[in-house]
């Protein structure tokens, strides 16, 4: 990580690589400090026949029906090889790939290859794409095995040189209904689309004769790679913020040995804006988002060692998820950068935020930005059938 490019995300001399065993989601399966019946129930509601919902708007059968459907593609891949101690996309790379070609297509330059890959990525559905150098610091020291309740090797092929980082946007209106099971649909579709796009690009690279390992939440930390790939900046809420979609994005990555021209970190005023903004801190139901300066202090073992940044308390965050029985996304909803950038006024606002952050924040507050959309108002009017 080039510290000069990201003053709010600095790698210190004390840095240590991270084990996926210590990720809060992995810990919820083995660590008695955070594992609970509520956590087990949280996972089961995504994967078992739908039997639990509430009368509260946003948490009805209608809402859970759509949320669970949005996760169907990703969950199918994840569950396909569970008997082999794999959860593709979450604990292991996506593996539904055919063998590639023995002969390689040679590009005239790394820049030409990068242009080719980006063109293909956009054609097959990627909303954002950038290229970062392969950096072993961000690769997990080990993967997590559900069957063993502990570590397993994090094997990668030799000779990897680049990481293609893919961004899939999440639906703006759905995120406005957070917290709700309905809002979880935006997350599920982000992951499901991501898995299809990653597999398609990886198979394309293999067909060209190169190595390609498609990865979602597994194998390596995504945000540091996305920063290096020039997709956006690091926000106070611990999420990547992009000029195209704000924080409303799911990330995927493909490790490859195809020689590619790399992108560079990109700044458009987010760090300065977040210095003076506490909207996510104030709105977080779990009180998990820091309100002070970036720090290398750790809340618990699920935080990195030796990185000075705004660090979210994953234990508090996940604890709230298990309480409401769905993922949260309130921090995304209230973030002033969470906008529909197809509208000229919002593109103008992000430029203003880079030059006059206090004024931009006042305008966002005056416009009531971040106010929750009631889930019943997201659904179209209906004359019969499903009712909340």
Phi, psi and omega per residue, in radians:
X1 nan 2.241 -3.135
X2 -1.467 1.803 -2.998
X3 -1.020 -0.580 -3.117
X4 -1.117 -0.465 -3.094
X5 -1.486 -0.383 -3.089
X6 -2.373 1.442 -3.068
X7 -1.192 -0.340 3.125
X8 -1.683 0.184 3.069
X9 -2.551 1.465 -3.024
X10 -1.936 2.260 3.085
X11 -1.544 2.166 -3.070
X12 -1.692 2.960 3.124
X13 -1.125 -0.380 -3.113
X14 -1.480 0.128 -3.066
X15 -1.012 2.428 3.006
X16 -2.287 2.446 3.105
X17 -1.122 2.721 -2.998
X18 -1.789 2.509 3.038
X19 -1.750 2.361 3.112
X20 -1.135 -0.329 3.075
X21 -1.046 -0.509 -3.099
X22 -1.612 -0.043 3.024
X23 -1.042 2.505 -3.028
X24 -1.089 -0.553 3.122
X25 -1.254 -0.677 3.052
X26 -1.139 -0.769 -3.121
X27 -1.080 -0.539 -3.141
X28 -1.172 -0.146 3.126
X29 -1.809 -0.281 -3.092
X30 -2.333 -0.425 -2.986
X31 -1.547 2.019 -3.126
X32 -1.081 -0.274 3.120
X33 -1.200 -0.516 -3.112
X34 -2.255 -0.201 3.094
X35 -1.244 2.437 -3.081
X36 -2.752 2.953 3.050
X37 -1.093 -0.619 3.129
X38 -1.117 -0.676 3.114
X39 -1.160 -0.774 3.115
X40 -1.088 -0.695 3.129
X41 -1.157 -0.666 3.108
X42 -0.978 -0.867 -3.138
X43 -1.150 -0.688 -3.048
X44 -1.156 -0.493 -3.102
X45 -1.181 -0.348 3.093
X46 -1.454 -0.467 -2.873
X47 -1.973 -0.371 -3.132
X48 -1.690 2.871 3.055
X49 -0.909 2.408 -3.027
X50 -1.165 1.991 -3.126
X51 -2.289 -0.236 -3.047
X52 -2.089 2.268 3.034
X53 -2.797 3.105 -3.109
X54 -2.283 2.958 3.118
X55 -1.385 -0.275 -3.073
X56 -1.136 2.361 3.095
X57 -0.961 2.316 -3.095
X58 1.685 -0.230 -3.103
X59 -2.250 0.386 -3.114
X60 -1.458 3.035 3.083
X61 -1.020 -0.677 3.123
X62 -1.016 -0.768 -3.104
X63 -1.227 -0.816 3.119
X64 -1.141 -0.553 3.126
X65 -1.043 -0.740 3.139
X66 -1.316 -0.728 3.131
X67 -0.997 -0.879 -3.107
X68 -1.134 -0.620 3.098
X69 -1.113 -0.626 -3.118
X70 -1.164 -0.440 3.136
X71 -1.564 -0.069 -2.949
X72 -1.035 -0.797 -3.103
X73 -1.112 -0.877 -3.121
X74 -1.082 -0.762 -3.136
X75 -1.138 -0.599 3.103
X76 -1.066 -0.795 3.087
X77 -1.102 -0.745 -3.075
X78 -1.125 -0.613 -3.044
X79 -1.593 -0.135 -2.995
X80 -1.111 -0.600 -3.064
X81 -2.134 0.549 -3.123
X82 -1.095 -0.534 3.117
X83 -1.161 -0.342 3.083
X84 -1.698 0.303 3.132
X85 1.079 0.783 3.088
X86 -2.240 2.541 2.886
X87 -2.299 1.551 -3.041
X88 -1.005 2.297 3.084
X89 1.641 -0.348 -3.095
X90 -2.120 -0.730 3.086
X91 -2.052 -0.242 -3.115
X92 -2.502 2.701 3.084
X93 -1.080 2.724 3.042
X94 -1.134 2.276 -2.988
X95 -2.080 0.058 -3.118
X96 -1.377 1.204 -3.071
X97 -2.257 2.603 3.033
X98 -1.594 2.815 3.010
X99 -1.085 2.609 -3.132
X100 -1.654 -2.851 -3.132
X101 -1.473 2.617 3.068
X102 -1.371 -0.503 -3.126
X103 -1.691 2.406 -3.108
X104 -1.671 2.458 2.933
X105 -1.449 2.200 3.136
X106 -1.721 2.246 3.081
X107 -1.564 2.698 -3.097
X108 -1.210 -0.372 3.112
X109 -2.830 2.865 3.068
X110 -1.116 -0.575 3.109
X111 -1.166 -0.704 3.120
X112 -1.145 -0.686 3.114
X113 -1.136 -0.729 3.124
X114 -1.108 -0.730 3.112
X115 -1.088 -0.714 3.121
X116 -1.087 -0.847 -3.111
X117 -1.105 -0.732 -3.134
X118 -1.156 -0.672 3.104
X119 -1.087 -0.817 3.140
X120 -1.118 -0.742 -3.122
X121 -1.021 -0.760 3.138
X122 -1.184 -0.676 -3.128
X123 -1.106 -0.670 -3.078
X124 -1.545 0.075 2.959
X125 2.094 0.005 3.115
X126 -1.227 2.331 3.083
X127 -1.417 -0.645 3.093
X128 -2.371 2.611 3.070
X129 -2.627 2.347 3.068
X130 -2.519 2.884 -3.075
X131 -2.197 2.225 3.133
X132 -2.067 2.738 3.021
X133 -1.220 2.592 3.025
X134 -1.146 2.174 -3.081
X135 -2.291 1.894 -3.035
X136 -1.105 -0.341 3.132
X137 -1.003 -0.558 -3.051
X138 -1.644 -0.049 3.092
X139 -1.414 2.329 3.123
X140 -1.028 2.430 3.077
X141 -1.156 -0.463 3.111
X142 -2.769 2.713 3.032
X143 -1.607 2.966 3.118
X144 -1.823 2.318 3.084
X145 -1.800 2.078 3.094
X146 -1.159 -0.713 -3.101
X147 -1.114 -0.697 -3.125
X148 -1.532 -0.354 -3.050
X149 1.184 0.513 -3.099
X150 -2.830 -2.817 -3.020
X151 -1.374 2.742 2.934
X152 -2.513 2.823 -3.053
X153 -1.069 2.555 3.053
X154 -1.884 1.352 -3.040
X155 -1.440 2.358 3.025
X156 -2.303 2.659 3.107
X157 -1.106 2.710 3.059
X158 -1.293 2.678 2.979
X159 1.493 0.168 3.109
X160 -1.195 2.397 -3.063
X161 -2.173 -0.412 -3.042
X162 -2.423 2.778 3.060
X163 -2.220 2.086 3.045
X164 -1.531 2.055 -3.090
X165 -1.806 2.198 -3.066
X166 -1.939 2.411 3.048
X167 -2.054 2.267 3.053
X168 -2.002 2.148 -3.106
X169 -1.266 2.666 3.044
X170 -1.856 2.608 -3.063
X171 -1.062 2.229 -3.068
X172 -1.143 -0.808 -3.080
X173 -1.195 -0.626 3.090
X174 -1.118 -0.736 -3.139
X175 -1.129 -0.419 3.129
X176 -1.230 -0.253 3.132
X177 -1.552 -0.002 -3.122
X178 -1.174 2.505 -0.003
X179 -1.475 2.341 3.090
X180 -2.975 2.746 3.013
X181 -1.104 -0.576 3.122
X182 -1.031 -0.742 3.137
X183 -1.091 -0.505 3.092
X184 -1.072 -0.303 3.075
X185 -1.087 -0.660 3.133
X186 -1.102 -0.692 3.104
X187 -1.166 -0.846 -3.108
X188 -1.040 -0.770 3.138
X189 -1.192 -0.595 3.075
X190 -1.028 -0.801 3.123
X191 -1.200 -0.761 -3.101
X192 -1.100 -0.759 3.090
X193 -1.154 -0.681 3.132
X194 -1.034 -0.777 -3.103
X195 -1.100 -0.704 3.132
X196 -1.167 -0.773 -3.136
X197 -1.120 -0.787 -3.126
X198 -1.090 -0.776 3.131
X199 -1.107 -0.686 -3.126
X200 -1.142 -0.811 -3.140
X201 -1.148 -0.737 -3.139
X202 -1.085 -0.733 3.118
X203 -1.146 -0.647 3.077
X204 -1.032 -0.822 -3.140
X205 -1.112 -0.674 3.090
X206 -1.140 -0.668 3.108
X207 -1.148 -0.431 3.067
X208 -1.391 -0.198 3.116
X209 1.810 0.221 -3.076
X210 -1.983 2.841 3.074
X211 -1.315 2.508 3.096
X212 -2.679 2.167 3.137
X213 -2.104 1.838 -3.120
X214 -1.441 2.330 -2.983
X215 -2.459 2.407 3.014
X216 -1.858 -1.706 -3.132
X217 -1.516 -0.123 -3.072
X218 -1.523 2.998 2.859
X219 1.283 -0.798 -3.063
X220 -2.739 2.796 3.076
X221 -1.267 2.273 -3.010
X222 -1.475 -0.691 -3.004
X223 -1.112 -0.801 3.097
X224 -1.014 -0.656 3.110
X225 -1.198 -0.668 3.115
X226 -1.146 -0.635 3.074
X227 -1.095 -0.796 3.135
X228 -1.173 -0.479 3.135
X229 -1.431 0.000 3.051
X230 1.348 0.373 -3.096
X231 -1.402 -0.410 -3.107
X232 3.072 -2.792 -3.129
X233 -2.180 2.875 -3.115
X234 -1.504 2.297 -3.109
X235 -1.811 2.884 3.141
X236 -1.016 -0.576 -3.112
X237 -1.399 0.148 3.084
X238 1.384 0.232 -3.118
X239 -1.965 2.751 3.008
X240 -1.291 2.348 3.055
X241 -1.995 2.194 -3.097
X242 -2.002 2.687 3.108
X243 -1.240 -0.281 -3.108
X244 -1.594 -0.576 -3.053
X245 -2.394 0.118 -3.049
X246 1.088 -2.399 -3.133
X247 -1.566 0.132 -2.988
X248 -1.537 1.240 -2.957
X249 -2.640 2.476 2.938
X250 -1.897 2.454 -3.047
X251 -1.915 2.507 2.996
X252 -2.380 2.945 -3.074
X253 -2.646 2.625 3.097
X254 -2.261 2.099 3.097
X255 -1.541 2.322 -3.048
X256 -2.583 2.802 3.034
X257 -1.840 0.086 3.039
X258 -1.126 2.172 3.107
X259 -1.099 2.069 -3.065
X260 -2.278 2.466 2.981
X261 -1.221 2.360 -3.067
X262 -1.631 2.655 2.997
X263 -1.522 3.120 -3.068
X264 -2.295 2.698 3.106
X265 -0.923 2.515 -3.022
X266 -2.215 2.262 3.128
X267 -2.032 2.315 3.057
X268 -2.386 0.515 2.976
X269 1.725 0.054 -3.047
X270 -1.124 -0.808 -3.073
X271 -1.040 -0.764 3.105
X272 -1.119 -0.718 3.133
X273 -1.106 -0.813 -3.112
X274 -1.139 -0.451 3.080
X275 -0.980 -0.647 -3.066
X276 -1.838 0.025 -3.087
X277 -1.922 2.382 3.106
X278 -2.248 0.430 -3.039
X279 -1.097 -0.730 3.140
X280 -1.230 -0.672 3.113
X281 -1.055 -0.827 -3.076
X282 -1.220 -0.557 -3.045
X283 -1.554 -0.311 -3.045
X284 -1.049 2.059 -3.116
X285 -1.109 -0.476 -3.084
X286 -1.615 -0.096 -3.074
X287 0.977 0.798 -3.049
X288 -1.794 -0.128 -3.026
X289 -1.823 2.266 -3.063
X290 -1.177 2.547 3.099
X291 -1.859 -0.114 -3.084
X292 -1.753 -2.675 -3.129
X293 -1.370 2.752 3.031
X294 -1.002 2.574 -3.058
X295 -2.597 2.716 3.042
X296 -1.609 0.006 3.126
X297 -1.157 2.574 -3.111
X298 -1.890 2.363 3.019
X299 -1.221 -0.717 -3.095
X300 -2.895 -3.037 -3.036
X301 -1.193 -0.150 3.109
X302 -1.489 0.024 3.058
X303 -1.736 2.700 3.124
X304 -1.208 2.673 3.008
X305 -1.757 2.265 3.028
X306 1.425 0.456 3.025
X307 -2.228 2.142 3.116
X308 -1.584 2.007 -3.077
X309 -2.882 3.097 2.949
X310 -1.377 2.033 -3.068
X311 -1.976 2.184 3.093
X312 -1.396 2.513 3.060
X313 -1.429 1.736 -3.059
X314 -1.111 -0.549 3.129
X315 -1.126 -0.780 3.118
X316 -1.155 -0.751 -3.106
X317 -1.068 -0.919 -3.115
X318 -1.151 -0.586 3.094
X319 -1.030 -0.664 3.096
X320 -1.199 -0.668 3.105
X321 -1.006 -0.777 -3.116
X322 -1.197 -0.475 -3.139
X323 -1.235 -0.727 -3.118
X324 -1.647 -0.105 3.058
X325 1.149 0.627 3.009
X326 -2.973 2.891 3.088
X327 -1.228 2.859 -2.899
X328 -1.700 -1.281 3.115
X329 1.295 0.195 3.083
X330 -1.058 -0.672 -3.133
X331 -1.091 -0.603 3.076
X332 -1.210 -0.774 -3.100
X333 -1.016 -0.787 -3.009
X334 -1.520 -0.205 -3.123
X335 -1.059 2.201 -3.137
X336 -1.022 -0.354 3.113
X337 -1.450 -0.121 3.129
X338 -1.396 1.608 -3.042
X339 -2.437 2.860 3.025
X340 -1.562 1.743 -3.035
X341 -1.432 0.119 2.951
X342 -1.304 -0.234 -3.133
X343 -1.636 2.257 -3.100
X344 -0.972 -0.648 -3.111
X345 -1.076 -0.630 3.138
X346 -1.332 -0.552 3.031
X347 -1.182 -0.617 3.065
X348 -1.165 -0.688 -3.119
X349 -1.075 -0.740 -3.083
X350 -1.171 -0.541 3.042
X351 -1.211 -0.703 3.090
X352 -1.094 -0.721 -3.120
X353 -1.053 -0.539 3.140
X354 -1.332 -0.384 -3.089
X355 -1.839 -0.650 -3.094
X356 -2.404 1.308 -3.019
X357 -1.066 -0.639 -3.129
X358 -1.148 -0.750 3.113
X359 -1.128 -0.766 3.134
X360 -1.062 -0.682 3.132
X361 -1.180 -0.719 3.105
X362 -1.098 -0.706 3.122
X363 -1.133 -0.680 3.108
X364 -1.109 -0.753 3.130
X365 -1.142 -0.728 -3.120
X366 -1.123 -0.562 -3.141
X367 -1.434 -0.032 -3.120
X368 1.257 0.509 -3.094
X369 -1.103 2.433 3.108
X370 1.598 -0.045 3.119
X371 -1.128 2.440 -3.084
X372 -1.217 2.357 2.987
X373 -1.512 2.121 -3.141
X374 -1.089 2.280 -3.090
X375 -0.917 -0.631 -3.125
X376 -1.145 -0.392 3.108
X377 -1.496 -0.228 3.059
X378 -1.340 -0.724 -3.141
X379 -1.177 2.456 3.095
X380 -1.153 2.692 3.087
X381 -1.069 2.465 -3.118
X382 -2.362 2.568 -3.072
X383 -1.688 -0.098 3.141
X384 -3.028 -3.067 3.123
X385 1.440 -2.306 -3.018
X386 -1.104 2.430 3.103
X387 -2.406 2.557 3.108
X388 -1.573 nan nan
